Amino acid sequence: MRFSDTGYYIEAYIKCGNCGVLVYDDGVKSDRADLKGVTFCSDWCVDWKAQKLDGVSEPKIKRAM
């Protein structure tokens, strides 16, 4: 979901390409060719999706602190 510049209406509903949470800003993009054009809510979701595409059955991603 993106709010218009004036804040009066919602321009589009954008969901994370991994977890489905609504993304209110520009989100995070991936450099991987197979994930081009997909918007994510965080780097964690990008890494998780990339590992799943690489065949990892249970991805292990470290949290950024």
Summary of the structure (lengths in Angstrom):
residues: 65
radius of gyration: 13.6
end to end distance: 26.4
largest distance: 44.1
contacts: 138
relative contact order: 0.18
helix: 22%
strand: 14%
